[in-house]
Amino acid sequence: MQSGLSIRYDVIHRTVAQGNFVLTMSEGALNGTASAFYDLFRLDEGLIVEHWDVIAEMPDPSAPTNASGKF
């Protein structure tokens, strides 16, 4: 993580695991902006050995939505 970035996790919506991979879908804030976080971890002998992520800004509550949403 870069110096000066602030990440806050508020809600973990879903955690899915298969084999040595774990995916978490959560929401919180990145530098004060409401965001969705998708984190994929690869584990080896109980340790995280790789991590990939996607961070997406959450739409404004007044924005048009679909029934599925981010989660």
C-alpha positions as CSV (number, residue, x, y, z in Angstrom):
1,M,0.0,0.0,0.0
2,Q,1.3,3.5,-0.8
3,S,2.1,5.8,2.0
4,G,-0.7,8.2,2.8
5,L,-3.5,6.0,1.6
6,S,-6.3,5.2,4.1
7,I,-8.4,2.0,3.7
8,R,-11.3,1.2,6.0
9,Y,-13.3,-2.0,5.8
10,D,-16.8,-1.7,7.2
11,V,-18.8,-4.7,6.0
12,I,-17.7,-8.1,4.7
13,H,-20.5,-9.2,2.4
14,R,-19.2,-12.6,1.2
15,T,-16.2,-14.9,1.6
16,V,-15.7,-17.8,-0.8
17,A,-12.9,-20.4,-0.6
18,Q,-11.9,-23.2,-2.9
19,G,-8.7,-25.1,-2.6
20,N,-6.0,-22.7,-1.7
21,F,-7.9,-19.5,-2.9
22,V,-10.0,-17.2,-0.8
23,L,-12.1,-14.4,-2.2
24,T,-13.6,-11.7,0.0
25,M,-16.2,-9.1,-1.2
26,S,-16.5,-6.1,1.2
27,E,-17.2,-2.4,1.4
28,G,-15.7,0.5,3.2
29,A,-13.8,3.6,2.3
30,L,-10.6,4.4,0.3
31,N,-9.3,7.8,1.4
32,G,-12.8,8.7,2.6
33,T,-14.6,7.6,-0.6
34,A,-17.2,4.8,-0.3
35,S,-15.7,1.8,-2.1
36,A,-16.2,-1.9,-2.9
37,F,-13.3,-4.2,-2.3
38,Y,-12.7,-7.5,-3.9
39,D,-9.6,-9.3,-2.6
40,L,-8.3,-12.7,-3.8
41,F,-5.7,-14.5,-1.8
42,R,-3.7,-17.6,-2.6
43,L,-2.6,-19.5,0.5
44,D,0.2,-22.0,1.0
45,E,0.7,-23.8,4.3
46,G,-1.6,-21.4,6.0
47,L,0.1,-18.3,4.8
48,I,-0.9,-15.7,2.3
49,V,1.6,-16.0,-0.6
50,E,-0.2,-13.9,-3.3
51,H,-2.9,-11.2,-3.2
52,W,-4.8,-9.5,-6.0
53,D,-7.5,-6.8,-5.5
54,V,-10.0,-4.7,-7.3
55,I,-11.3,-1.5,-5.7
56,A,-14.3,0.2,-7.2
57,E,-16.0,3.4,-6.1
58,M,-19.5,2.9,-4.9
59,P,-22.1,4.8,-6.8
60,D,-23.9,7.7,-5.2
61,P,-27.2,6.5,-3.5
62,S,-29.2,8.7,-5.9
63,A,-27.6,7.1,-9.0
64,P,-29.7,4.7,-11.1
65,T,-29.2,1.1,-9.9
66,N,-30.0,-2.4,-11.0
67,A,-31.4,-5.2,-8.8
68,S,-28.0,-6.9,-8.5
69,G,-25.9,-4.1,-7.1
70,K,-22.2,-4.5,-6.3
71,F,-22.8,-7.5,-4.0
